[in-house]
Amino acid sequence: MENDKFAVLKTNVQEIIDLIANKQNKAANNKLVEVSDLLDELLDFSDEDEDLIEISKYQVLLNQLHQKIAELN
């Protein structure tokens, strides 16, 4: 089940990347906030090291995407 959550995260992150590529910065930022909330929720309920490592990778990626959106604004 945990893999399903990471699959959803992966799909949502790809959607953010696509929105950035299409210069839809406001929509990308809104989606980024939504995904950040989901990631925070996963972090609250995860206690396995593998999950925490995967979550931290997504946190770094979301921070980079946030910087890219801020650059474009």
Helices and strands as residue ranges (DSSP letters): H 2-21, H 25-45, H 49-72
